[in-house]
Structures are given as structure tokens and as C-alpha cells.
Amino acid sequence: MEQIKKIVVSIQFDAEEIEVGELVSDDKLIYFKYNQEFLKRGLEISPIKLKLNTDINKANELPFEGLFGVFADSLPDGWGKLLLDRALAARGISIADLSPLDRLAYIGSQGMGALIYKPEIAIDHADQFKIELDEIAKATKQIIAGTATDVLDEIFKLGGSSGGARPKILVGYNPSTQHLIGAKKELPPQYEHWLIKFPSSSDSKHIANIEYAYYKMAIDAGIEMSECRLFESKSGNTYFGTKRFDRQGNKRMHLHSAAGIMHDNFRLSTLDYGHLMDCAFQLERDVKAYEKVLRLAAFNVFAHNRDDHSKNFSFLMDATGKWRLAPAYDLTFSYSGHGMHSTMVAGESAKPTREHLMKLATYFNVKNASTIIEEVQHVVNNWKKYAASYGVKSASKNSIQKVIGG
């Protein structure tokens, strides 16, 4: 396959596709230039690392293989990347020869957020695929293990643009009928864009119930999250699902991760919640941004969510160019690869405490910091109540309790 040398980047909030600019590859370097007409709109799609300008722009090789973070955010990682690689390898395409522009072409118009890429390389799939959650869970295990599965193409169709380590699919969900269909660019009336997760090999069997209980705790702790629910299979197994916040009906929101917007290598991150607070304030221009990040930091500290890396925080921009911190996601009991918090709290990642949270809040002059921290801690201290209410088995409930205390 001949490598793609030019990609036209557009953004689509509603029906209109607005050309943003062009990505060009030359001698293994990638350049980007904004479209002149787009500049007149004044929409800052990446206001820290790729401000509106008339220049020919080149990003550093690291951390995104020469891409600016705003475009790297469109590429799947973890599970989605695994699916794309397996689907292409099955077609005899050399994964080692794929460039970042090739990968963007395979994402095309199917990525998260509002950016779309042309030319779009379509992968043919069967037209019909019945969504049966237990069968998909079984297939995801086969794919992770590297064994052949005759539904690889369909699993890729359902989850090939997603990120994160855990297997997941993107679906259309009708809350009135409970019916699920494969995700499409345009869903039929009454259907909503949702994401459903499946356990990885290292997860507790009841990881869905644990994450749902954490969702309920987070909501009670004053943290904004998109609607979540448990999907039950015919056999009674439960799977965690969340309504996508980058979609409002069939309208799109521009999505930019903290990793992408600040060019942070989330696998080798030096990010602090202070960086996140500063970034949120720059985008929202409201001191409440500090409070939102502090509340989220407190929850992750007290509830022992240590996989709090910079791709697990995002920002949304609407069609008018207004930015806000995206609803929180991936909140659950977790360890990072190195056992410490992936994002530091006032410089501390091993054992951050209330004192570190207060130090962080003091630096940003958060007036009601003590109240915010106490509210969050009070909710997390009731973990056993949430666990009992949402089907977390005793062994998991008790093992988590031993770690978070309260």
C-alpha cells in the first residue's frame, strides 16, 4: 500500500463540513497549514499548541509521532489500536509501514469528537451483526489472546475508533426499547450514542458493578458525569455503559484530551493536577474550573483511582468555539502501571493526602476548598453503602474498603 501524503482535515458539528486545513507528509516529517477561510471563523481547535496562524506548522516527533495533539486525539489507542492493527493485518497490510496519516485515513469520519479526515479508507464489513453482549465479551478475549475469531471485522466496526485499555464497543441505544444497534454516523430517531465496556483479562469479574457504584459516588460527590447504566445480557452478566458526551443526538462536539492539548506523554507523564487546573481555567475563563478539577482530584485520591493519566481528562468545544471541561469518565478503583497516581497532586504521586489537596487549592486560591474536599471524602467514606446498592460482591467490596478506608 502506498503511503498517504496529504490529508484534508475538516470539522463537522452538524450537517456542514468545515475544512480546517491540510496535513502533508514530506520526507517523514508532517506539516499542517490552516485553511484561510477557516481562520476567519476564529475557532481555536487547539488553543495551546496549535493556535490559529497562517504558518506552515510542524510538531515535534514526540510525543505523537510528529502529529499535533489535536489530530493524535483522533487516533485510537489501547483497545482501538489493537483492533485496527488486527483488522489490517488480516487483510495483508503491513502494520509497520503505516504512517500517522494512513491511520487517520482509516479513522476518516468515524472518530471520537468532531474532526474528520479525507481521503477516508473504508474497511468493508458485513452488513448485519446482532449485538449479543456475552458473545462480544467472548470475542474480545479471543482477540486479546491473538486467536482467530470470525467476528474480528464486526468487533472492529463497533470499537475500532475507541481508546483506553479495556475492550469496548460504540453502539446506538434506544432507552425506550432497550435495543442496541451498531454505531453509525447518523443514528435513527430515539437512538443515542453510547459506549459499552467489557472486562480485560486482569479485571475483576464484577468490574462493571464496581465502576457503576463509583459513578453513583462521583455524582453524589458533585462531579459531572455523562449518564451511565448497567447493561444486562441474556445470561445475567452485567456490562458498564456510558452515554457519549461528544455526541448530542447526531450533532458532534469537538473533543480534545488533556494529553493532546498540552502535548503530554500520558505513559511517561509529569502532569500535576495543577497543570490541569491551569489548562481548564485558560479554556473556561472561570474560576469554577479550579473547583471542578479540585473536586475530581479529591475523588481520585480518596477513592483510589490511580489510573488518572492525562488521556482520562478531556475538554469539549461547541460550534461557537466555547470550551469546557468534559464530564469525568473512567472513574473506578484502579492502580496505575507503577502503582502511584498517574497525575501528581501538588507534586505528590505515591501517597497524596488531604494536605496535598489543600496545598494545590491554596496555590490557585480556591476559596471553598476545605468544603469541597470534605464533601467528597464524606461520600467516599460510604463506599460500602454504594457497593451494596449496586451489586458489588462482598469480596470486592471488602478488598476496596481495606484500601480506601473510611
MIROKE-627229 format. One record per residue (C-alpha): residue in one letter; x, y, z. Coordinates in steps of 0.2 Angstrom, whole numbers, padded with zeros to 4 digits, always signed. Layout:
<nodes>
aXYZ...
</nodes>
This chain:
<nodes>
m+0000+0000+0000e+0007+0017-0005q+0008+0029+0010i-0004+0044+0010k+0005+0060+0008k-0009+0073+0011i-0025+0073+0022v-0038+0086+0022v-0044+0089+0040s-0062+0095+0042i-0074+0098+0057q-0092+0093+0057f-0103+0099+0072d-0120+0097+0062a-0123+0094+0044e-0110+0106+0037e-0092+0100+0035i-0080+0114+0038e-0062+0112+0031v-0049+0116+0044g-0033+0113+0035e-0021+0101+0027l-0009+0088+0034v+0006+0085+0022s+0019+0072+0024d+0036+0075+0016d+0052+0066+0019k+0045+0058+0035l+0040+0075+0043i+0022+0080+0045y+0016+0098+0042f+0000+0107+0045k-0007+0123+0037y-0024+0131+0042n-0037+0134+0028q-0038+0153+0025e-0057+0153+0026f-0056+0143+0042l-0045+0156+0050k-0059+0169+0048r-0071+0159+0059g-0059+0161+0074l-0062+0143+0080e-0047+0138+0090i-0047+0119+0089s-0031+0118+0099p-0028+0134+0108i-0012+0130+0117k-0001+0120+0105l-0009+0125+0088k-0016+0142+0089l-0024+0150+0073n-0010+0156+0062t-0005+0157+0043d+0011+0147+0045i+0016+0130+0040n+0017+0121+0056k+0027+0106+0062a+0025+0097+0078n+0040+0088+0087e+0042+0070+0084l+0037+0066+0102p+0025+0063+0110f+0014+0060+0095e+0025+0053+0080g+0025+0071+0073l+0007+0075+0074f+0000+0089+0084g-0010+0083+0099v-0027+0088+0092f-0025+0076+0077a-0017+0062+0088d-0033+0063+0099s-0042+0056+0084l-0032+0040+0083p-0037+0025+0094d-0025+0019+0107g-0025+0003+0118w-0040-0007+0113g-0045+0003+0097k-0027+0002+0090l-0026-0017+0093l-0042-0019+0083l-0036-0008+0069d-0020-0017+0068r-0028-0034+0069a-0041-0030+0055l-0027-0023+0044a-0015-0037+0047a-0029-0049+0042r-0030-0040+0025g-0011-0042+0022i-0007-0024+0026s+0010-0022+0035i+0007-0013+0051a+0025-0007+0052d+0023+0003+0036l+0008+0013+0042s+0011+0031+0044p+0001+0043+0056l-0008+0050+0040d-0013+0032+0035r-0020+0029+0052l-0030+0045+0051a-0037+0040+0034y-0043+0023+0042i-0052+0033+0055g-0060+0045+0042s-0077+0051+0048q-0079+0038+0062g-0068+0045+0076m-0072+0052+0093g-0076+0071+0093a-0079+0081+0078l-0064+0081+0067i-0065+0071+0050y-0051+0066+0038k-0051+0063+0019p-0046+0053+0010e-0056+0040+0020i-0050+0022+0018a-0065+0012+0022i-0064-0006+0028d-0078-0017+0021h-0089-0026+0034a-0104-0037+0034d-0120-0028+0034q-0128-0036+0048f-0122-0040+0065k-0133-0044+0080i-0126-0036+0096e-0126-0050+0109l-0116-0044+0124d-0109-0061+0130e-0104-0066+0113i-0094-0049+0111a-0086-0052+0128k-0080-0069+0122a-0074-0062+0106t-0064-0048+0114k-0055-0061+0125q-0051-0071+0109i-0044-0055+0101i-0033-0051+0116a-0026-0068+0116g-0022-0067+0097t-0033-0082+0092a-0043-0081+0076t-0061-0075+0078d-0073-0074+0064v-0081-0058+0071l-0065-0048+0071d-0071-0036+0057e-0088-0033+0066i-0079-0030+0083f-0068-0018+0074k-0083-0009+0066l-0090-0007+0084g-0074-0002+0093g-0061+0002+0081s-0060+0021+0084s-0061+0019+0103g-0047+0022+0116g-0042+0015+0133a-0035-0002+0138r-0052-0010+0141p-0061-0018+0127k-0076-0008+0122i-0089-0005+0108l-0098+0010+0102v-0117+0007+0100g-0134+0016+0097y-0145+0013+0111n-0164+0016+0112p-0168+0019+0130s-0187+0016+0127t-0185-0001+0119q-0168-0006+0127h-0162-0011+0109l-0144-0009+0104i-0138-0007+0086g-0120-0004+0079a-0114+0014+0080k-0117+0024+0064k-0113+0042+0060e-0131+0046+0059l-0142+0036+0071p-0161+0033+0069p-0173+0043+0079q-0174+0038+0098y-0157+0031+0097e-0142+0038+0107h-0123+0036+0106w-0117+0025+0120l-0101+0016+0124i-0101-0001+0132k-0086-0009+0141f-0080-0027+0143p-0068-0034+0156s-0050-0036+0152s-0040-0051+0157s-0034-0043+0173d-0051-0036+0179s-0062-0042+0192k-0077-0052+0186h-0088-0038+0193i-0079-0023+0187a-0095-0016+0179n-0104-0016+0195i-0089-0008+0204e-0087+0006+0190y-0106+0009+0191a-0105+0011+0210y-0091+0023+0208y-0101+0033+0195k-0115+0034+0208m-0102+0040+0221a-0095+0053+0210i-0112+0060+0206d-0116+0062+0224a-0099+0070+0227g-0104+0084+0215i-0094+0078+0200e-0102+0080+0182m-0103+0064+0173s-0112+0058+0157e-0127+0046+0161c-0121+0028+0165r-0130+0012+0167l-0128-0007+0168f-0132-0017+0153e-0138-0035+0157s-0135-0049+0145k-0147-0064+0142s-0137-0074+0154g-0137-0061+0168n-0120-0054+0166t-0118-0035+0168y-0108-0023+0157f-0104-0005+0161g-0111+0008+0148t-0110+0027+0147k-0118+0039+0135r-0106+0048+0124f-0103+0066+0128d-0095+0070+0112r-0112+0067+0104q-0129+0077+0106g-0141+0067+0096n-0132+0066+0079k-0123+0083+0082r-0105+0082+0087m-0094+0091+0099h-0075+0094+0097l-0065+0083+0109h-0048+0086+0115s-0039+0076+0129a-0028+0084+0142a-0014+0074+0134g-0017+0081+0117i-0020+0099+0121m-0004+0100+0132h+0007+0088+0122d+0009+0076+0137n+0015+0059+0135f+0002+0050+0146r+0013+0035+0148l+0028+0044+0154s+0018+0059+0161t+0025+0073+0173l+0007+0081+0174d+0001+0088+0190y-0017+0092+0194g-0011+0110+0195h-0007+0109+0176l-0025+0103+0173m-0032+0117+0184d-0022+0130+0174c-0027+0122+0157a-0046+0122+0162f-0045+0140+0168q-0037+0145+0152l-0051+0137+0142e-0066+0141+0153r-0060+0158+0159d-0070+0155+0175v-0063+0151+0192k-0076+0137+0194a-0064+0127+0183y-0052+0126+0198e-0066+0120+0209k-0071+0106+0196v-0053+0100+0194l-0050+0100+0213r-0066+0090+0216l-0061+0077+0204a-0043+0076+0211a-0051+0074+0228f-0062+0060+0222n-0047+0051+0213v-0037+0052+0229f-0050+0046+0242a-0057+0033+0230h-0040+0026+0225n-0042+0029+0206r-0023+0029+0202d-0025+0027+0183d-0029+0046+0182h-0017+0049+0167s-0019+0064+0155k-0030+0055+0142n-0043+0052+0156f-0046+0070+0156s-0054+0080+0141f-0061+0096+0136l-0076+0100+0124m-0078+0114+0112d-0095+0118+0104a-0099+0125+0087t-0097+0143+0094g-0080+0140+0100k-0084+0139+0118w-0074+0127+0129r-0077+0117+0145l-0070+0103+0155a-0078+0087+0148p-0089+0076+0160a-0077+0065+0170y-0075+0047+0164d-0066+0031+0169l-0068+0034+0187t-0066+0017+0196f-0055+0009+0209s-0038+0006+0200y-0019+0006+0201s-0008+0013+0188g+0006+0003+0180h+0019+0010+0193g+0006+0009+0207m+0006+0028+0210h-0006+0041+0204s-0003+0045+0186t-0006+0063+0189m+0003+0071+0204v-0006+0081+0217a+0005+0096+0222g+0020+0086+0217e+0015+0070+0226s+0010+0054+0217a+0014+0040+0229k+0003+0044+0244p-0007+0061+0241t-0017+0066+0256r-0029+0080+0261e-0014+0091+0265h-0008+0090+0247l-0026+0094+0240m-0026+0109+0251k-0009+0114+0245l-0015+0113+0227a-0031+0123+0231t-0021+0136+0241y-0009+0139+0226f-0025+0143+0215n-0034+0152+0229v-0049+0141+0229k-0060+0149+0242n-0071+0134+0247a-0058+0121+0245s-0060+0113+0263t-0079+0111+0260i-0076+0103+0243i-0063+0091+0250e-0074+0086+0265e-0089+0084+0254v-0080+0072+0243q-0072+0062+0257h-0089+0060+0266v-0097+0052+0250v-0082+0040+0248n-0082+0035+0266n-0099+0027+0262w-0092+0016+0249k-0100+0000+0257k-0117+0008+0255y-0114+0011+0237a-0106-0006+0234a-0121-0015+0242s-0134-0005+0232y-0126-0008+0215g-0122-0027+0216v-0103-0027+0221k-0099-0044+0228s-0093-0044+0246a-0075-0049+0241s-0073-0034+0230k-0082-0023+0242n-0071-0028+0257s-0055-0028+0247i-0058-0010+0241q-0064-0005+0258k-0047-0010+0265v-0038+0001+0253i-0049+0017+0254g-0053+0016+0272g-0067+0027+0279
</nodes>
